[in-house]
Amino acid sequence: MRRNLAFGGGTRPGLNRSVSSVACLAFVAVLGLAFWAGALWIAQLLVRISQTGF
């Protein structure tokens, strides 16, 4: 059965969809890792500043 292109957009083969899904998950994982690395860096900086008193 053909999809209606007016509502569903262009048809894509199943392989491209799975590759883009994996790429999206990898991108979200990298963003999450970068967020927590930044949060830990800021926390470490604040602890170091509070111990030395600027």
N, C-alpha and C positions, 0 to 999 in steps of 0.2 A: 504494500500500500504506500503510495507516495504522500509525502507531507506537503501541506499547503505552504508554499514559500512566502506568501504574504504575511503569515503569522509566525512561522518558525524560523525565518531567516534562511540563510544558505544551508544546504545540506553538507555535512562533513562526514567523512569516513570515521568509523569507530576508533581507529588507531590514533588519529589526531586528537580526539577527545580524551583518550586515556593519557596520552603524553602531556597534554595541557593540564590535566588534573594533577598529575604527578608534579609537574613544574610549579603549579599553584601551591600545592602542599609544601614543596621544598622552599618556596619563597616565604610562605607564612612561617615555616620553622626557622628560617634565617632571621626574619623580623623578630620573632619571639626571642631567639637567642641574643640578638643585638640589644633588645629592650632590657633583658635581665642582666646582661653584661654591663650596660650603662647604669642600671639601678644599683648594682653592686659597687661599681666604681664610684658613684656619687656617695653611697653610704660609707665606703671606706674613706673617702675624702672628708666627709663630715666628722667621722670618728677621729681621724687624725688631727683635724682642726680643733675639735673640742678638747683633745688631750694636751695640745701644745699651747692653746690660748691664742691662736692666730700666729 
